[in-house]
Amino acid sequence: MDYYHYPVNKVLDEFKTSSKGLSQQEAEQRLEKYGLNEIKEEKKISP
């Protein structure tokens, strides 16, 4: 979904959040469910 095309309220509803962000409890639940928001570096193939 191209979220930049949609109104802010629709995007906030889609992610189940608000303009104030997540509550501490919701943030902890999402961290437990989804893990850290990080990009895992994969081993690179050298030339």
Backbone as JSON Lines, residues from 0, in Angstrom:
{"i":0,"aa":"M","n":[0.84,-1.18,0.0],"ca":[0.0,0.0,0.0],"c":[0.89,1.24,0.0]}
{"i":1,"aa":"D","n":[0.6,2.18,-0.84],"ca":[1.35,3.44,-0.9],"c":[0.74,4.43,0.08]}
{"i":2,"aa":"Y","n":[1.22,4.39,1.31],"ca":[0.61,5.16,2.39],"c":[0.66,6.66,2.17]}
{"i":3,"aa":"Y","n":[1.62,7.14,1.39],"ca":[1.73,8.58,1.16],"c":[0.56,9.12,0.34]}
{"i":4,"aa":"H","n":[-0.23,8.24,-0.28],"ca":[-1.4,8.66,-1.05],"c":[-2.64,8.87,-0.18]}
{"i":5,"aa":"Y","n":[-2.62,8.38,1.05],"ca":[-3.81,8.34,1.89],"c":[-3.8,9.42,2.97]}
{"i":6,"aa":"P","n":[-4.98,9.81,3.44],"ca":[-5.04,10.77,4.53],"c":[-4.42,10.2,5.81]}
{"i":7,"aa":"V","n":[-3.9,11.08,6.63],"ca":[-3.22,10.67,7.85],"c":[-4.11,9.77,8.7]}
{"i":8,"aa":"N","n":[-5.36,10.12,8.87],"ca":[-6.25,9.33,9.73],"c":[-6.38,7.89,9.24]}
{"i":9,"aa":"K","n":[-6.42,7.69,7.93],"ca":[-6.53,6.33,7.39],"c":[-5.27,5.53,7.7]}
{"i":10,"aa":"V","n":[-4.12,6.14,7.57],"ca":[-2.85,5.46,7.85],"c":[-2.75,5.13,9.34]}
{"i":11,"aa":"L","n":[-3.13,6.07,10.19],"ca":[-3.09,5.82,11.63],"c":[-4.02,4.66,11.99]}
{"i":12,"aa":"D","n":[-5.2,4.62,11.39],"ca":[-6.12,3.51,11.64],"c":[-5.53,2.19,11.16]}
{"i":13,"aa":"E","n":[-4.9,2.2,10.01],"ca":[-4.32,0.99,9.43],"c":[-3.27,0.39,10.38]}
{"i":14,"aa":"F","n":[-2.48,1.27,11.02],"ca":[-1.42,0.81,11.92],"c":[-1.87,0.75,13.37]}
{"i":15,"aa":"K","n":[-3.14,1.04,13.61],"ca":[-3.71,1.0,14.96],"c":[-2.89,1.83,15.94]}
{"i":16,"aa":"T","n":[-2.72,3.1,15.58],"ca":[-1.99,4.04,16.42],"c":[-2.69,5.38,16.38]}
{"i":17,"aa":"S","n":[-2.07,6.4,16.95],"ca":[-2.63,7.74,16.93],"c":[-1.52,8.74,16.64]}
{"i":18,"aa":"S","n":[-1.89,10.0,16.48],"ca":[-0.88,11.02,16.21],"c":[0.05,11.22,17.4]}
{"i":19,"aa":"K","n":[-0.35,10.73,18.57],"ca":[0.49,10.8,19.77],"c":[1.43,9.61,19.89]}
{"i":20,"aa":"G","n":[1.29,8.62,19.01],"ca":[2.14,7.44,19.05],"c":[1.51,6.32,19.85]}
{"i":21,"aa":"L","n":[2.29,5.3,20.12],"ca":[1.81,4.14,20.85],"c":[1.91,4.37,22.36]}
{"i":22,"aa":"S","n":[1.05,3.72,23.1],"ca":[1.18,3.73,24.55],"c":[2.37,2.83,24.91]}
{"i":23,"aa":"Q","n":[2.89,2.97,26.1],"ca":[4.0,2.14,26.54],"c":[3.62,0.66,26.47]}
{"i":24,"aa":"Q","n":[2.41,0.35,26.9],"ca":[1.93,-1.04,26.9],"c":[1.85,-1.59,25.48]}
{"i":25,"aa":"E","n":[1.31,-0.81,24.55],"ca":[1.19,-1.26,23.16],"c":[2.58,-1.43,22.54]}
{"i":26,"aa":"A","n":[3.49,-0.51,22.84],"ca":[4.86,-0.61,22.31],"c":[5.53,-1.89,22.8]}
{"i":27,"aa":"E","n":[5.35,-2.21,24.08],"ca":[5.95,-3.43,24.63],"c":[5.34,-4.68,23.99]}
{"i":28,"aa":"Q","n":[4.03,-4.67,23.76],"ca":[3.37,-5.82,23.13],"c":[3.88,-6.02,21.71]}
{"i":29,"aa":"R","n":[4.02,-4.93,20.96],"ca":[4.5,-5.05,19.58],"c":[5.96,-5.48,19.53]}
{"i":30,"aa":"L","n":[6.75,-4.99,20.48],"ca":[8.15,-5.41,20.55],"c":[8.24,-6.91,20.8]}
{"i":31,"aa":"E","n":[7.41,-7.4,21.69],"ca":[7.4,-8.83,21.99],"c":[6.93,-9.64,20.78]}
{"i":32,"aa":"K","n":[5.93,-9.14,20.08],"ca":[5.35,-9.87,18.95],"c":[6.24,-9.81,17.71]}
{"i":33,"aa":"Y","n":[6.79,-8.62,17.38],"ca":[7.51,-8.42,16.12],"c":[9.02,-8.33,16.27]}
{"i":34,"aa":"G","n":[9.5,-8.11,17.48],"ca":[10.94,-7.95,17.69],"c":[11.39,-6.52,17.43]}
{"i":35,"aa":"L","n":[12.69,-6.33,17.47],"ca":[13.26,-5.0,17.26],"c":[13.08,-4.55,15.83]}
{"i":36,"aa":"N","n":[12.98,-3.25,15.64],"ca":[12.85,-2.66,14.31],"c":[14.27,-2.42,13.78]}
{"i":37,"aa":"E","n":[14.84,-3.47,13.22],"ca":[16.2,-3.35,12.73],"c":[16.37,-4.14,11.44]}
{"i":38,"aa":"I","n":[17.33,-3.72,10.66],"ca":[17.65,-4.43,9.42],"c":[18.79,-5.38,9.73]}
{"i":39,"aa":"K","n":[18.57,-6.64,9.43],"ca":[19.6,-7.64,9.69],"c":[20.56,-7.68,8.49]}
{"i":40,"aa":"E","n":[21.83,-7.52,8.79],"ca":[22.84,-7.51,7.76],"c":[23.15,-8.95,7.35]}
{"i":41,"aa":"E","n":[23.07,-9.19,6.08],"ca":[23.36,-10.53,5.56],"c":[24.8,-10.59,5.08]}
{"i":42,"aa":"K","n":[25.33,-11.79,5.05],"ca":[26.69,-11.97,4.58],"c":[26.76,-11.6,3.09]}
{"i":43,"aa":"K","n":[27.74,-10.75,2.75],"ca":[27.87,-10.29,1.37],"c":[28.78,-11.21,0.58]}
{"i":44,"aa":"I","n":[28.52,-11.31,-0.68],"ca":[29.36,-12.1,-1.58],"c":[30.38,-11.14,-2.2]}
{"i":45,"aa":"S","n":[31.63,-11.44,-1.98],"ca":[32.68,-10.57,-2.54],"c":[32.96,-10.97,-4.0]}
{"i":46,"aa":"P","n":[33.42,-10.04,-4.77],"ca":[33.68,-10.31,-6.2],"c":[34.78,-11.32,-6.45]}
